[in-house]
Amino acid sequence: MTRPRVIETDQGIQGEVTVALYDQMQRRLRDRGWIETQALLKNGITTGLALEVGPGPGYLGLEWLKKTQGTRLNGLDISPDMIALAERNAAEYGLSDRAAYVLGHGDHLPFDDGAFDAVFANGSLHEWADPTAVLGEMWRVLKTGGKIFVSDLRRDMPVPMRWFLRLVTQPKEIRPGLVSSIHAAYTTSELRSLIQPTELQSCTITSNLLGLTLAGTK
């Protein structure tokens, strides 16, 4: 039986030390090819202007920019510390001219209707205070014909996979945060309920041993 969801945080990742540890973890995932860049490309997110909600250190969006031509990225995060880090990482990639980051909340995106060719988020769904509102906002700022992609952990992943994730997560100081993220994550049925009041009902929800994904075209 799946345990009830335990809310983790709706304030993002804050504080110099915690942000630095998270950056180490994400950089390690990037270096091993364990972030969702290929999934974005496979789902047709290959051109135009994209919005990433909750980019954290920015590696997913920056790797996407690196693997595409003529694309641009806006990233929105709730944490000023993560915004500063993502800007530094964009400079390290040599992509500051194609990536811009703004401070804000996903349930009130500071962008016009239909402003983006694609919107995506990875690993932040479980932190949103009002995920239905955030998903609705992501859909609002998406152009007709644009693509949406949202992925995260799943709370009902098999126990051996939990232990595997904990074992491979480095630095070890970040492991308690991984556990709390799993406890706050959604199941596929819960995600279906979240999109029920929205226009995202045409989107497809899938899952694997570790996580779940929502993807679709407006």
C-alpha positions in Angstrom: 0.0 0.0 0.0 1.3 3.4 -1.0 2.0 5.7 2.0 0.1 9.0 2.2 1.9 12.0 0.6 4.1 14.1 3.0 4.5 17.7 1.9 8.2 18.6 1.6 8.4 22.4 0.8 6.9 25.1 -1.3 9.9 27.5 -0.9 12.3 25.8 -3.3 15.9 25.2 -2.4 17.4 28.0 -0.5 20.7 28.8 1.3 24.2 28.8 0.0 25.3 25.5 1.5 22.2 23.5 0.4 22.3 25.0 -3.0 25.9 24.1 -3.4 25.3 20.5 -2.4 22.3 20.3 -4.8 24.5 21.7 -7.6 27.1 19.0 -7.0 24.4 16.3 -7.2 22.9 17.7 -10.4 26.2 18.2 -12.0 27.1 14.6 -11.3 23.8 13.5 -12.9 24.5 15.6 -15.9 28.0 14.1 -16.3 26.6 10.6 -16.3 23.8 11.4 -18.8 21.1 10.9 -16.2 19.0 14.1 -16.8 16.0 14.3 -19.0 17.5 16.1 -22.1 16.9 13.2 -24.5 13.3 12.9 -23.2 12.7 16.5 -24.2 14.0 16.0 -27.6 12.1 12.7 -28.1 8.9 14.6 -27.2 9.4 17.1 -30.0 10.8 20.0 -27.9 13.5 21.0 -30.4 12.9 24.5 -31.5 11.9 28.0 -30.5 11.6 29.7 -27.1 11.0 27.4 -24.1 10.1 28.0 -20.5 11.5 25.8 -17.7 9.7 26.0 -14.4 12.0 25.2 -11.4 15.3 24.9 -13.3 17.4 24.8 -10.1 21.1 24.9 -11.3 19.8 24.9 -14.9 21.5 21.9 -16.3 18.5 20.4 -18.0 17.7 23.6 -19.9 21.3 24.3 -20.7 21.9 20.8 -22.0 18.8 21.3 -24.1 20.1 24.6 -25.5 23.5 22.9 -26.3 21.8 20.1 -28.2 19.5 22.4 -30.3 20.0 25.2 -32.8 18.6 28.7 -32.6 16.7 28.0 -29.4 16.2 30.2 -26.4 15.3 29.5 -22.8 13.5 31.4 -20.0 13.8 29.8 -16.5 11.6 30.6 -13.6 12.5 29.7 -10.0 11.3 30.6 -6.6 14.8 30.6 -5.1 17.0 33.7 -5.6 20.0 31.4 -4.7 19.1 29.0 -7.5 18.6 31.9 -10.0 22.1 33.2 -9.3 23.6 29.7 -9.6 21.8 29.0 -12.9 23.1 32.3 -14.3 26.6 31.3 -13.4 26.2 27.9 -15.0 24.8 29.5 -18.1 27.9 31.7 -18.3 30.1 28.6 -17.8 28.3 27.0 -20.8 28.7 30.1 -22.8 25.0 30.4 -23.2 24.1 33.5 -21.3 22.9 35.1 -24.5 20.3 32.4 -25.0 19.2 31.8 -21.4 17.4 34.2 -19.0 16.3 33.4 -15.5 13.6 35.2 -13.5 12.4 35.0 -9.9 8.7 34.0 -9.6 6.0 31.5 -8.6 4.7 28.9 -11.0 1.1 29.5 -10.1 1.3 33.1 -11.4 3.7 33.0 -14.3 4.8 36.5 -15.4 4.4 35.9 -19.1 1.7 36.5 -21.7 -0.7 33.9 -23.1 0.9 31.8 -25.8 4.4 33.2 -25.2 6.3 29.9 -25.5 6.9 27.1 -28.0 7.5 24.7 -25.2 7.2 24.5 -21.4 8.9 21.9 -19.2 9.8 21.0 -15.7 11.7 18.2 -14.1 11.9 17.3 -10.4 9.9 20.2 -9.0 6.3 19.0 -9.4 6.2 17.6 -5.8 7.3 21.0 -4.4 4.5 23.1 -5.9 2.0 24.3 -3.4 -0.8 24.3 -6.0 0.2 22.0 -8.8 -3.1 22.2 -10.6 -2.6 26.0 -10.8 1.0 25.7 -12.0 0.1 23.2 -14.7 -2.8 25.5 -15.8 -0.4 28.4 -16.0 2.1 26.4 -18.0 -0.7 25.5 -20.5 -1.8 29.2 -20.6 1.7 30.5 -21.7 2.1 27.7 -24.3 1.4 28.5 -27.9 -1.2 26.5 -29.8 0.8 23.5 -31.2 3.4 23.9 -28.5 4.7 21.0 -26.3 4.5 20.5 -22.6 6.7 18.0 -20.6 6.7 17.5 -16.8 8.6 14.8 -15.1 9.3 13.9 -11.4 9.8 11.0 -9.1 6.9 8.8 -8.1 6.1 8.0 -4.5 5.0 4.5 -5.2 8.3 3.4 -6.8 9.4 -0.1 -5.9 11.3 -0.3 -2.6 14.5 -1.6 -4.3 14.5 1.4 -6.5 14.3 3.7 -3.5 17.4 2.0 -2.0 19.2 2.2 -5.4 18.5 5.9 -5.7 19.7 6.6 -2.1 22.9 4.6 -2.8 23.8 6.4 -6.0 22.9 9.9 -4.7 26.0 12.0 -4.0 27.1 13.9 -2.0 25.7 11.9 0.8 24.5 15.0 2.6 21.8 15.4 0.0 20.3 11.9 0.7 17.8 13.1 3.3 16.4 15.6 0.8 16.0 12.8 -1.7 14.0 10.7 0.7 11.7 13.7 1.6 11.2 14.3 -2.2 10.1 10.7 -2.7 7.7 11.0 0.2 6.3 14.2 -1.3 6.0 12.9 -4.9 2.8 12.0 -6.7 1.5 8.7 -8.1 0.2 8.5 -11.7 -3.4 8.4 -10.4 -2.9 11.4 -8.3 -1.4 13.3 -11.2 -4.4 12.4 -13.3 -6.6 13.9 -10.6 -4.5 17.1 -10.6 -5.1 17.7 -14.3 -8.8 16.9 -14.1 -9.9 20.5 -13.7 -7.5 21.8 -16.4 -7.2 21.8 -20.1 -4.4 19.2 -19.9 -6.7 16.2 -20.0 -5.5 15.4 -23.5 -1.9 15.0 -22.2 -0.4 11.5 -21.7 0.7 10.4 -18.3 3.3 7.6 -18.2 5.5 6.0 -15.5 8.6 3.9 -15.2 10.3 2.3 -12.2 11.6 5.7 -10.8 9.2 8.4 -12.0 6.3 9.7 -13.9 5.9 12.0 -16.9 3.1 14.2 -18.3 3.5 15.1 -22.0 1.3 16.6 -24.7 0.6 19.2 -27.4 -1.7 22.2 -27.0 
